[in-house]
Amino acid sequence: MRKRILIFSKQQTHIMHIAIVGNIGAGKTTLTNLLAKNYGWEALYEAVDNNPYLEDFYTDMKRWSFNLQIYFLNSRFKQIVEIEANKRNVIQDRTIYEDAHIFAANLHDMSLMTTRDYDNYLAIFDNITSFIKPPDLLIYLKASVPTLVNNIQARGRDYEAGIRLDYLSKLNEKYEDWISNYDLGKLLILDKDKLDFGANTEDLSSVVEKIDAQINGLF
């Protein structure tokens, strides 16, 4: 990868918050790692490994859907509070908005979350998001179901082995609907089917150039 000069100087006063969104297996964590190293920023990850509900959820989605979504909602809100308090540039793996607009909504549509629980969840989400700022730049990793499945299989998490294809497909539909109406800030869409930034330095350089073009206009 060719040497780059970072566009952010020590005199930068605006704290940058870039968030990476996308379906399960889209490559969010990989891109978060790479961008954090490139810019020298802090990486914030989704609470997966220490999540007490995730394995149970994939075993019995209907029973554990509300518990899981409340856990993620609280975890994500805590991250945002830390972002605003610490005044550091960050790359965030997944957002609080996906919790409501994608995952909780999809669970309700699939009758895996009751309307009572869903309405309660949305009320909590609306209260929380009234106090927070959206990211400066949202990066959406768009990926087809075959790409998602290949990535999920490659990382070999036992609790993800039973993820249903129709579940991934419905999540993709939710993402497309949400992204098409996203108006909270700058948006960059990357086609993961055509990119392998984890293994191809040219692909990563292309992604970084696109991000630079977007965030240059924020100062």
TORMI-161377 format. One record per residue (C-alpha): residue number from 0; residue in one letter; chain; x, y, z. Coordinates in pm, whole numbers, plus 50000, padded with zeros to 5 digits. Example, Ala and Ser with C-alpha at 12.3 -4.5 7.8 and 13.67 -1.06 7.14 Angstrom:
<rec><nr>0</nr><rest>a</rest><kette>A</kette><X>51230</X><Y>49550</Y><Z>50780</Z></rec>
<rec><nr>1</nr><rest>s</rest><kette>A</kette><X>51367</X><Y>49894</Y><Z>50714</Z></rec>
This chain:
<rec><nr>0</nr><rest>m</rest><kette>A</kette><X>50000</X><Y>50000</Y><Z>50000</Z></rec>
<rec><nr>1</nr><rest>r</rest><kette>A</kette><X>50142</X><Y>50339</Y><Z>49904</Z></rec>
<rec><nr>2</nr><rest>k</rest><kette>A</kette><X>50238</X><Y>50574</Y><Z>50183</Z></rec>
<rec><nr>3</nr><rest>r</rest><kette>A</kette><X>49968</X><Y>50824</Y><Z>50275</Z></rec>
<rec><nr>4</nr><rest>i</rest><kette>A</kette><X>49977</X><Y>51158</Y><Z>50449</Z></rec>
<rec><nr>5</nr><rest>l</rest><kette>A</kette><X>49688</X><Y>51184</Y><Z>50692</Z></rec>
<rec><nr>6</nr><rest>i</rest><kette>A</kette><X>49467</X><Y>51484</Y><Z>50634</Z></rec>
<rec><nr>7</nr><rest>f</rest><kette>A</kette><X>49415</X><Y>51545</Y><Z>51006</Z></rec>
<rec><nr>8</nr><rest>s</rest><kette>A</kette><X>49660</X><Y>51777</Y><Z>51177</Z></rec>
<rec><nr>9</nr><rest>k</rest><kette>A</kette><X>49724</X><Y>51826</Y><Z>51546</Z></rec>
<rec><nr>10</nr><rest>q</rest><kette>A</kette><X>49524</X><Y>52149</Y><Z>51519</Z></rec>
<rec><nr>11</nr><rest>q</rest><kette>A</kette><X>49207</X><Y>51955</Y><Z>51434</Z></rec>
<rec><nr>12</nr><rest>t</rest><kette>A</kette><X>48935</X><Y>52068</Y><Z>51673</Z></rec>
<rec><nr>13</nr><rest>h</rest><kette>A</kette><X>48638</X><Y>51870</Y><Z>51544</Z></rec>
<rec><nr>14</nr><rest>i</rest><kette>A</kette><X>48614</X><Y>51523</Y><Z>51698</Z></rec>
<rec><nr>15</nr><rest>m</rest><kette>A</kette><X>48538</X><Y>51275</Y><Z>51421</Z></rec>
<rec><nr>16</nr><rest>h</rest><kette>A</kette><X>48294</X><Y>50989</Y><Z>51464</Z></rec>
<rec><nr>17</nr><rest>i</rest><kette>A</kette><X>48280</X><Y>50745</Y><Z>51173</Z></rec>
<rec><nr>18</nr><rest>a</rest><kette>A</kette><X>48041</X><Y>50450</Y><Z>51201</Z></rec>
<rec><nr>19</nr><rest>i</rest><kette>A</kette><X>48044</X><Y>50136</Y><Z>50989</Z></rec>
<rec><nr>20</nr><rest>v</rest><kette>A</kette><X>47714</X><Y>49958</Y><Z>50933</Z></rec>
<rec><nr>21</nr><rest>g</rest><kette>A</kette><X>47608</X><Y>49645</Y><Z>50750</Z></rec>
<rec><nr>22</nr><rest>n</rest><kette>A</kette><X>47463</X><Y>49299</Y><Z>50784</Z></rec>
<rec><nr>23</nr><rest>i</rest><kette>A</kette><X>47613</X><Y>49011</Y><Z>50982</Z></rec>
<rec><nr>24</nr><rest>g</rest><kette>A</kette><X>47934</X><Y>48907</Y><Z>50804</Z></rec>
<rec><nr>25</nr><rest>a</rest><kette>A</kette><X>47963</X><Y>49219</Y><Z>50587</Z></rec>
<rec><nr>26</nr><rest>g</rest><kette>A</kette><X>48316</X><Y>49296</Y><Z>50709</Z></rec>
<rec><nr>27</nr><rest>k</rest><kette>A</kette><X>48247</X><Y>49576</Y><Z>50957</Z></rec>
<rec><nr>28</nr><rest>t</rest><kette>A</kette><X>48501</X><Y>49465</Y><Z>51217</Z></rec>
<rec><nr>29</nr><rest>t</rest><kette>A</kette><X>48773</X><Y>49413</Y><Z>50956</Z></rec>
<rec><nr>30</nr><rest>l</rest><kette>A</kette><X>48720</X><Y>49761</Y><Z>50812</Z></rec>
<rec><nr>31</nr><rest>t</rest><kette>A</kette><X>48702</X><Y>49913</Y><Z>51159</Z></rec>
<rec><nr>32</nr><rest>n</rest><kette>A</kette><X>49042</X><Y>49761</Y><Z>51240</Z></rec>
<rec><nr>33</nr><rest>l</rest><kette>A</kette><X>49200</X><Y>49881</Y><Z>50917</Z></rec>
<rec><nr>34</nr><rest>l</rest><kette>A</kette><X>49065</X><Y>50236</Y><Z>50937</Z></rec>
<rec><nr>35</nr><rest>a</rest><kette>A</kette><X>49158</X><Y>50274</Y><Z>51302</Z></rec>
<rec><nr>36</nr><rest>k</rest><kette>A</kette><X>49517</X><Y>50181</Y><Z>51215</Z></rec>
<rec><nr>37</nr><rest>n</rest><kette>A</kette><X>49522</X><Y>50405</Y><Z>50906</Z></rec>
<rec><nr>38</nr><rest>y</rest><kette>A</kette><X>49399</X><Y>50717</Y><Z>51084</Z></rec>
<rec><nr>39</nr><rest>g</rest><kette>A</kette><X>49541</X><Y>50641</Y><Z>51427</Z></rec>
<rec><nr>40</nr><rest>w</rest><kette>A</kette><X>49194</X><Y>50661</Y><Z>51579</Z></rec>
<rec><nr>41</nr><rest>e</rest><kette>A</kette><X>49022</X><Y>50460</Y><Z>51850</Z></rec>
<rec><nr>42</nr><rest>a</rest><kette>A</kette><X>48817</X><Y>50157</Y><Z>51742</Z></rec>
<rec><nr>43</nr><rest>l</rest><kette>A</kette><X>48491</X><Y>50076</Y><Z>51918</Z></rec>
<rec><nr>44</nr><rest>y</rest><kette>A</kette><X>48350</X><Y>49729</Y><Z>51865</Z></rec>
<rec><nr>45</nr><rest>e</rest><kette>A</kette><X>48015</X><Y>49564</Y><Z>51897</Z></rec>
<rec><nr>46</nr><rest>a</rest><kette>A</kette><X>47962</X><Y>49376</Y><Z>52225</Z></rec>
<rec><nr>47</nr><rest>v</rest><kette>A</kette><X>47964</X><Y>49023</Y><Z>52084</Z></rec>
<rec><nr>48</nr><rest>d</rest><kette>A</kette><X>48217</X><Y>48806</Y><Z>52266</Z></rec>
<rec><nr>49</nr><rest>n</rest><kette>A</kette><X>48094</X><Y>48902</Y><Z>52613</Z></rec>
<rec><nr>50</nr><rest>n</rest><kette>A</kette><X>47727</X><Y>48920</Y><Z>52521</Z></rec>
<rec><nr>51</nr><rest>p</rest><kette>A</kette><X>47532</X><Y>48697</Y><Z>52765</Z></rec>
<rec><nr>52</nr><rest>y</rest><kette>A</kette><X>47232</X><Y>48657</Y><Z>52533</Z></rec>
<rec><nr>53</nr><rest>l</rest><kette>A</kette><X>47375</X><Y>48600</Y><Z>52185</Z></rec>
<rec><nr>54</nr><rest>e</rest><kette>A</kette><X>47420</X><Y>48223</Y><Z>52192</Z></rec>
<rec><nr>55</nr><rest>d</rest><kette>A</kette><X>47078</X><Y>48173</Y><Z>52352</Z></rec>
<rec><nr>56</nr><rest>f</rest><kette>A</kette><X>46924</X><Y>48403</Y><Z>52092</Z></rec>
<rec><nr>57</nr><rest>y</rest><kette>A</kette><X>47048</X><Y>48199</Y><Z>51798</Z></rec>
<rec><nr>58</nr><rest>t</rest><kette>A</kette><X>46911</X><Y>47887</Y><Z>51969</Z></rec>
<rec><nr>59</nr><rest>d</rest><kette>A</kette><X>46568</X><Y>48036</Y><Z>52044</Z></rec>
<rec><nr>60</nr><rest>m</rest><kette>A</kette><X>46517</X><Y>48374</Y><Z>51876</Z></rec>
<rec><nr>61</nr><rest>k</rest><kette>A</kette><X>46161</X><Y>48428</Y><Z>51992</Z></rec>
<rec><nr>62</nr><rest>r</rest><kette>A</kette><X>46241</X><Y>48370</Y><Z>52358</Z></rec>
<rec><nr>63</nr><rest>w</rest><kette>A</kette><X>46551</X><Y>48590</Y><Z>52372</Z></rec>
<rec><nr>64</nr><rest>s</rest><kette>A</kette><X>46490</X><Y>48861</Y><Z>52108</Z></rec>
<rec><nr>65</nr><rest>f</rest><kette>A</kette><X>46380</X><Y>49137</Y><Z>52345</Z></rec>
<rec><nr>66</nr><rest>n</rest><kette>A</kette><X>46656</X><Y>49062</Y><Z>52597</Z></rec>
<rec><nr>67</nr><rest>l</rest><kette>A</kette><X>46920</X><Y>49069</Y><Z>52326</Z></rec>
<rec><nr>68</nr><rest>q</rest><kette>A</kette><X>46801</X><Y>49394</Y><Z>52172</Z></rec>
<rec><nr>69</nr><rest>i</rest><kette>A</kette><X>46784</X><Y>49571</Y><Z>52508</Z></rec>
<rec><nr>70</nr><rest>y</rest><kette>A</kette><X>47138</X><Y>49454</Y><Z>52584</Z></rec>
<rec><nr>71</nr><rest>f</rest><kette>A</kette><X>47266</X><Y>49591</Y><Z>52251</Z></rec>
<rec><nr>72</nr><rest>l</rest><kette>A</kette><X>47073</X><Y>49916</Y><Z>52294</Z></rec>
<rec><nr>73</nr><rest>n</rest><kette>A</kette><X>47226</X><Y>49979</Y><Z>52635</Z></rec>
<rec><nr>74</nr><rest>s</rest><kette>A</kette><X>47574</X><Y>49880</Y><Z>52517</Z></rec>
<rec><nr>75</nr><rest>r</rest><kette>A</kette><X>47555</X><Y>50110</Y><Z>52215</Z></rec>
<rec><nr>76</nr><rest>f</rest><kette>A</kette><X>47426</X><Y>50402</Y><Z>52422</Z></rec>
<rec><nr>77</nr><rest>k</rest><kette>A</kette><X>47715</X><Y>50357</Y><Z>52663</Z></rec>
<rec><nr>78</nr><rest>q</rest><kette>A</kette><X>47956</X><Y>50372</Y><Z>52368</Z></rec>
<rec><nr>79</nr><rest>i</rest><kette>A</kette><X>47807</X><Y>50698</Y><Z>52244</Z></rec>
<rec><nr>80</nr><rest>v</rest><kette>A</kette><X>47828</X><Y>50855</Y><Z>52590</Z></rec>
<rec><nr>81</nr><rest>e</rest><kette>A</kette><X>48195</X><Y>50755</Y><Z>52602</Z></rec>
<rec><nr>82</nr><rest>i</rest><kette>A</kette><X>48257</X><Y>50896</Y><Z>52254</Z></rec>
<rec><nr>83</nr><rest>e</rest><kette>A</kette><X>48119</X><Y>51236</Y><Z>52352</Z></rec>
<rec><nr>84</nr><rest>a</rest><kette>A</kette><X>48289</X><Y>51238</Y><Z>52692</Z></rec>
<rec><nr>85</nr><rest>n</rest><kette>A</kette><X>48637</X><Y>51125</Y><Z>52583</Z></rec>
<rec><nr>86</nr><rest>k</rest><kette>A</kette><X>48671</X><Y>51369</Y><Z>52292</Z></rec>
<rec><nr>87</nr><rest>r</rest><kette>A</kette><X>48865</X><Y>51123</Y><Z>52078</Z></rec>
<rec><nr>88</nr><rest>n</rest><kette>A</kette><X>48831</X><Y>51042</Y><Z>51708</Z></rec>
<rec><nr>89</nr><rest>v</rest><kette>A</kette><X>48664</X><Y>50702</Y><Z>51673</Z></rec>
<rec><nr>90</nr><rest>i</rest><kette>A</kette><X>48569</X><Y>50435</Y><Z>51422</Z></rec>
<rec><nr>91</nr><rest>q</rest><kette>A</kette><X>48258</X><Y>50255</Y><Z>51547</Z></rec>
<rec><nr>92</nr><rest>d</rest><kette>A</kette><X>48158</X><Y>49901</Y><Z>51449</Z></rec>
<rec><nr>93</nr><rest>r</rest><kette>A</kette><X>47775</X><Y>49915</Y><Z>51409</Z></rec>
<rec><nr>94</nr><rest>t</rest><kette>A</kette><X>47539</X><Y>50184</Y><Z>51541</Z></rec>
<rec><nr>95</nr><rest>i</rest><kette>A</kette><X>47248</X><Y>50228</Y><Z>51777</Z></rec>
<rec><nr>96</nr><rest>y</rest><kette>A</kette><X>47024</X><Y>50306</Y><Z>51479</Z></rec>
<rec><nr>97</nr><rest>e</rest><kette>A</kette><X>47063</X><Y>49959</Y><Z>51335</Z></rec>
<rec><nr>98</nr><rest>d</rest><kette>A</kette><X>46941</X><Y>49808</Y><Z>51660</Z></rec>
<rec><nr>99</nr><rest>a</rest><kette>A</kette><X>46599</X><Y>49965</Y><Z>51606</Z></rec>
<rec><nr>100</nr><rest>h</rest><kette>A</kette><X>46560</X><Y>50015</Y><Z>51231</Z></rec>
<rec><nr>101</nr><rest>i</rest><kette>A</kette><X>46711</X><Y>49681</Y><Z>51128</Z></rec>
<rec><nr>102</nr><rest>f</rest><kette>A</kette><X>46725</X><Y>49413</Y><Z>51396</Z></rec>
<rec><nr>103</nr><rest>a</rest><kette>A</kette><X>46435</X><Y>49488</Y><Z>51626</Z></rec>
<rec><nr>104</nr><rest>a</rest><kette>A</kette><X>46211</X><Y>49577</Y><Z>51331</Z></rec>
<rec><nr>105</nr><rest>n</rest><kette>A</kette><X>46304</X><Y>49255</Y><Z>51151</Z></rec>
<rec><nr>106</nr><rest>l</rest><kette>A</kette><X>46243</X><Y>49042</Y><Z>51460</Z></rec>
<rec><nr>107</nr><rest>h</rest><kette>A</kette><X>45899</X><Y>49198</Y><Z>51493</Z></rec>
<rec><nr>108</nr><rest>d</rest><kette>A</kette><X>45821</X><Y>49144</Y><Z>51123</Z></rec>
<rec><nr>109</nr><rest>m</rest><kette>A</kette><X>45920</X><Y>48778</Y><Z>51156</Z></rec>
<rec><nr>110</nr><rest>s</rest><kette>A</kette><X>45699</X><Y>48739</Y><Z>51466</Z></rec>
<rec><nr>111</nr><rest>l</rest><kette>A</kette><X>46010</X><Y>48674</Y><Z>51673</Z></rec>
<rec><nr>112</nr><rest>m</rest><kette>A</kette><X>45937</X><Y>48974</Y><Z>51896</Z></rec>
<rec><nr>113</nr><rest>t</rest><kette>A</kette><X>45589</X><Y>49051</Y><Z>52025</Z></rec>
<rec><nr>114</nr><rest>t</rest><kette>A</kette><X>45425</X><Y>49382</Y><Z>51940</Z></rec>
<rec><nr>115</nr><rest>r</rest><kette>A</kette><X>45416</X><Y>49467</Y><Z>52311</Z></rec>
<rec><nr>116</nr><rest>d</rest><kette>A</kette><X>45792</X><Y>49416</Y><Z>52347</Z></rec>
<rec><nr>117</nr><rest>y</rest><kette>A</kette><X>45861</X><Y>49594</Y><Z>52016</Z></rec>
<rec><nr>118</nr><rest>d</rest><kette>A</kette><X>45659</X><Y>49902</Y><Z>52112</Z></rec>
<rec><nr>119</nr><rest>n</rest><kette>A</kette><X>45832</X><Y>49910</Y><Z>52450</Z></rec>
<rec><nr>120</nr><rest>y</rest><kette>A</kette><X>46171</X><Y>49880</Y><Z>52282</Z></rec>
<rec><nr>121</nr><rest>l</rest><kette>A</kette><X>46096</X><Y>50164</Y><Z>52035</Z></rec>
<rec><nr>122</nr><rest>a</rest><kette>A</kette><X>45986</X><Y>50392</Y><Z>52318</Z></rec>
<rec><nr>123</nr><rest>i</rest><kette>A</kette><X>46319</X><Y>50335</Y><Z>52494</Z></rec>
<rec><nr>124</nr><rest>f</rest><kette>A</kette><X>46510</X><Y>50384</Y><Z>52166</Z></rec>
<rec><nr>125</nr><rest>d</rest><kette>A</kette><X>46330</X><Y>50713</Y><Z>52090</Z></rec>
<rec><nr>126</nr><rest>n</rest><kette>A</kette><X>46408</X><Y>50847</Y><Z>52436</Z></rec>
<rec><nr>127</nr><rest>i</rest><kette>A</kette><X>46774</X><Y>50753</Y><Z>52410</Z></rec>
<rec><nr>128</nr><rest>t</rest><kette>A</kette><X>46832</X><Y>50889</Y><Z>52058</Z></rec>
<rec><nr>129</nr><rest>s</rest><kette>A</kette><X>46681</X><Y>51225</Y><Z>52149</Z></rec>
<rec><nr>130</nr><rest>f</rest><kette>A</kette><X>46995</X><Y>51285</Y><Z>52359</Z></rec>
<rec><nr>131</nr><rest>i</rest><kette>A</kette><X>47267</X><Y>51173</Y><Z>52117</Z></rec>
<rec><nr>132</nr><rest>k</rest><kette>A</kette><X>47443</X><Y>51296</Y><Z>51804</Z></rec>
<rec><nr>133</nr><rest>p</rest><kette>A</kette><X>47457</X><Y>51085</Y><Z>51486</Z></rec>
<rec><nr>134</nr><rest>p</rest><kette>A</kette><X>47798</X><Y>50995</Y><Z>51338</Z></rec>
<rec><nr>135</nr><rest>d</rest><kette>A</kette><X>47976</X><Y>51246</Y><Z>51114</Z></rec>
<rec><nr>136</nr><rest>l</rest><kette>A</kette><X>48004</X><Y>50981</Y><Z>50844</Z></rec>
<rec><nr>137</nr><rest>l</rest><kette>A</kette><X>47810</X><Y>50658</Y><Z>50806</Z></rec>
<rec><nr>138</nr><rest>i</rest><kette>A</kette><X>47975</X><Y>50386</Y><Z>50594</Z></rec>
<rec><nr>139</nr><rest>y</rest><kette>A</kette><X>47738</X><Y>50117</Y><Z>50469</Z></rec>
<rec><nr>140</nr><rest>l</rest><kette>A</kette><X>47892</X><Y>49786</Y><Z>50365</Z></rec>
<rec><nr>141</nr><rest>k</rest><kette>A</kette><X>47644</X><Y>49648</Y><Z>50114</Z></rec>
<rec><nr>142</nr><rest>a</rest><kette>A</kette><X>47679</X><Y>49270</Y><Z>50065</Z></rec>
<rec><nr>143</nr><rest>s</rest><kette>A</kette><X>47478</X><Y>48992</Y><Z>49904</Z></rec>
<rec><nr>144</nr><rest>v</rest><kette>A</kette><X>47368</X><Y>48691</Y><Z>50107</Z></rec>
<rec><nr>145</nr><rest>p</rest><kette>A</kette><X>47631</X><Y>48459</Y><Z>49946</Z></rec>
<rec><nr>146</nr><rest>t</rest><kette>A</kette><X>47905</X><Y>48704</Y><Z>50047</Z></rec>
<rec><nr>147</nr><rest>l</rest><kette>A</kette><X>47766</X><Y>48722</Y><Z>50399</Z></rec>
<rec><nr>148</nr><rest>v</rest><kette>A</kette><X>47748</X><Y>48343</Y><Z>50427</Z></rec>
<rec><nr>149</nr><rest>n</rest><kette>A</kette><X>48106</X><Y>48298</Y><Z>50303</Z></rec>
<rec><nr>150</nr><rest>n</rest><kette>A</kette><X>48235</X><Y>48550</Y><Z>50558</Z></rec>
<rec><nr>151</nr><rest>i</rest><kette>A</kette><X>48033</X><Y>48399</Y><Z>50842</Z></rec>
<rec><nr>152</nr><rest>q</rest><kette>A</kette><X>48163</X><Y>48052</Y><Z>50762</Z></rec>
<rec><nr>153</nr><rest>a</rest><kette>A</kette><X>48521</X><Y>48178</Y><Z>50733</Z></rec>
<rec><nr>154</nr><rest>r</rest><kette>A</kette><X>48526</X><Y>48325</Y><Z>51083</Z></rec>
<rec><nr>155</nr><rest>g</rest><kette>A</kette><X>48377</X><Y>48008</Y><Z>51230</Z></rec>
<rec><nr>156</nr><rest>r</rest><kette>A</kette><X>48176</X><Y>48131</Y><Z>51528</Z></rec>
<rec><nr>157</nr><rest>d</rest><kette>A</kette><X>47980</X><Y>47836</Y><Z>51662</Z></rec>
<rec><nr>158</nr><rest>y</rest><kette>A</kette><X>47674</X><Y>48038</Y><Z>51759</Z></rec>
<rec><nr>159</nr><rest>e</rest><kette>A</kette><X>47648</X><Y>48179</Y><Z>51403</Z></rec>
<rec><nr>160</nr><rest>a</rest><kette>A</kette><X>47643</X><Y>47837</Y><Z>51237</Z></rec>
<rec><nr>161</nr><rest>g</rest><kette>A</kette><X>47266</X><Y>47815</Y><Z>51255</Z></rec>
<rec><nr>162</nr><rest>i</rest><kette>A</kette><X>47181</X><Y>48158</Y><Z>51116</Z></rec>
<rec><nr>163</nr><rest>r</rest><kette>A</kette><X>46900</X><Y>48115</Y><Z>50866</Z></rec>
<rec><nr>164</nr><rest>l</rest><kette>A</kette><X>46936</X><Y>48242</Y><Z>50509</Z></rec>
<rec><nr>165</nr><rest>d</rest><kette>A</kette><X>46593</X><Y>48401</Y><Z>50520</Z></rec>
<rec><nr>166</nr><rest>y</rest><kette>A</kette><X>46700</X><Y>48591</Y><Z>50832</Z></rec>
<rec><nr>167</nr><rest>l</rest><kette>A</kette><X>47005</X><Y>48735</Y><Z>50652</Z></rec>
<rec><nr>168</nr><rest>s</rest><kette>A</kette><X>46795</X><Y>48815</Y><Z>50346</Z></rec>
<rec><nr>169</nr><rest>k</rest><kette>A</kette><X>46533</X><Y>49001</Y><Z>50547</Z></rec>
<rec><nr>170</nr><rest>l</rest><kette>A</kette><X>46805</X><Y>49196</Y><Z>50727</Z></rec>
<rec><nr>171</nr><rest>n</rest><kette>A</kette><X>46946</X><Y>49300</Y><Z>50390</Z></rec>
<rec><nr>172</nr><rest>e</rest><kette>A</kette><X>46603</X><Y>49430</Y><Z>50288</Z></rec>
<rec><nr>173</nr><rest>k</rest><kette>A</kette><X>46583</X><Y>49631</Y><Z>50610</Z></rec>
<rec><nr>174</nr><rest>y</rest><kette>A</kette><X>46927</X><Y>49778</Y><Z>50550</Z></rec>
<rec><nr>175</nr><rest>e</rest><kette>A</kette><X>46837</X><Y>49884</Y><Z>50196</Z></rec>
<rec><nr>176</nr><rest>d</rest><kette>A</kette><X>46518</X><Y>50054</Y><Z>50316</Z></rec>
<rec><nr>177</nr><rest>w</rest><kette>A</kette><X>46695</X><Y>50232</Y><Z>50600</Z></rec>
<rec><nr>178</nr><rest>i</rest><kette>A</kette><X>46993</X><Y>50347</Y><Z>50395</Z></rec>
<rec><nr>179</nr><rest>s</rest><kette>A</kette><X>46771</X><Y>50476</Y><Z>50113</Z></rec>
<rec><nr>180</nr><rest>n</rest><kette>A</kette><X>46607</X><Y>50711</Y><Z>50364</Z></rec>
<rec><nr>181</nr><rest>y</rest><kette>A</kette><X>46909</X><Y>50796</Y><Z>50579</Z></rec>
<rec><nr>182</nr><rest>d</rest><kette>A</kette><X>46935</X><Y>51172</Y><Z>50635</Z></rec>
<rec><nr>183</nr><rest>l</rest><kette>A</kette><X>47121</X><Y>51214</Y><Z>50965</Z></rec>
<rec><nr>184</nr><rest>g</rest><kette>A</kette><X>47458</X><Y>51297</Y><Z>50811</Z></rec>
<rec><nr>185</nr><rest>k</rest><kette>A</kette><X>47708</X><Y>51205</Y><Z>50541</Z></rec>
<rec><nr>186</nr><rest>l</rest><kette>A</kette><X>47675</X><Y>50859</Y><Z>50387</Z></rec>
<rec><nr>187</nr><rest>l</rest><kette>A</kette><X>47922</X><Y>50641</Y><Z>50194</Z></rec>
<rec><nr>188</nr><rest>i</rest><kette>A</kette><X>47805</X><Y>50314</Y><Z>50038</Z></rec>
<rec><nr>189</nr><rest>l</rest><kette>A</kette><X>48065</X><Y>50045</Y><Z>49962</Z></rec>
<rec><nr>190</nr><rest>d</rest><kette>A</kette><X>47984</X><Y>49731</Y><Z>49761</Z></rec>
<rec><nr>191</nr><rest>k</rest><kette>A</kette><X>48148</X><Y>49450</Y><Z>49959</Z></rec>
<rec><nr>192</nr><rest>d</rest><kette>A</kette><X>48080</X><Y>49199</Y><Z>49681</Z></rec>
<rec><nr>193</nr><rest>k</rest><kette>A</kette><X>48340</X><Y>49389</Y><Z>49475</Z></rec>
<rec><nr>194</nr><rest>l</rest><kette>A</kette><X>48585</X><Y>49473</Y><Z>49753</Z></rec>
<rec><nr>195</nr><rest>d</rest><kette>A</kette><X>48829</X><Y>49268</Y><Z>49956</Z></rec>
<rec><nr>196</nr><rest>f</rest><kette>A</kette><X>48995</X><Y>49539</Y><Z>50165</Z></rec>
<rec><nr>197</nr><rest>g</rest><kette>A</kette><X>49113</X><Y>49281</Y><Z>50418</Z></rec>
<rec><nr>198</nr><rest>a</rest><kette>A</kette><X>49344</X><Y>49111</Y><Z>50167</Z></rec>
<rec><nr>199</nr><rest>n</rest><kette>A</kette><X>49382</X><Y>49361</Y><Z>49881</Z></rec>
<rec><nr>200</nr><rest>t</rest><kette>A</kette><X>49575</X><Y>49680</Y><Z>49959</Z></rec>
<rec><nr>201</nr><rest>e</rest><kette>A</kette><X>49450</X><Y>49848</Y><Z>49641</Z></rec>
<rec><nr>202</nr><rest>d</rest><kette>A</kette><X>49092</X><Y>49796</Y><Z>49754</Z></rec>
<rec><nr>203</nr><rest>l</rest><kette>A</kette><X>49177</X><Y>49942</Y><Z>50094</Z></rec>
<rec><nr>204</nr><rest>s</rest><kette>A</kette><X>49346</X><Y>50244</Y><Z>49933</Z></rec>
<rec><nr>205</nr><rest>s</rest><kette>A</kette><X>49035</X><Y>50299</Y><Z>49722</Z></rec>
<rec><nr>206</nr><rest>v</rest><kette>A</kette><X>48814</X><Y>50289</Y><Z>50031</Z></rec>
<rec><nr>207</nr><rest>v</rest><kette>A</kette><X>49039</X><Y>50532</Y><Z>50223</Z></rec>
<rec><nr>208</nr><rest>e</rest><kette>A</kette><X>49037</X><Y>50777</Y><Z>49931</Z></rec>
<rec><nr>209</nr><rest>k</rest><kette>A</kette><X>48657</X><Y>50770</Y><Z>49924</Z></rec>
<rec><nr>210</nr><rest>i</rest><kette>A</kette><X>48643</X><Y>50833</Y><Z>50299</Z></rec>
<rec><nr>211</nr><rest>d</rest><kette>A</kette><X>48894</X><Y>51117</Y><Z>50273</Z></rec>
<rec><nr>212</nr><rest>a</rest><kette>A</kette><X>48681</X><Y>51280</Y><Z>50004</Z></rec>
<rec><nr>213</nr><rest>q</rest><kette>A</kette><X>48377</X><Y>51262</Y><Z>50231</Z></rec>
<rec><nr>214</nr><rest>i</rest><kette>A</kette><X>48530</X><Y>51386</Y><Z>50555</Z></rec>
<rec><nr>215</nr><rest>n</rest><kette>A</kette><X>48740</X><Y>51659</Y><Z>50396</Z></rec>
<rec><nr>216</nr><rest>g</rest><kette>A</kette><X>48424</X><Y>51859</Y><Z>50364</Z></rec>
<rec><nr>217</nr><rest>l</rest><kette>A</kette><X>48349</X><Y>51838</Y><Z>50736</Z></rec>
<rec><nr>218</nr><rest>f</rest><kette>A</kette><X>48616</X><Y>52091</Y><Z>50836</Z></rec>
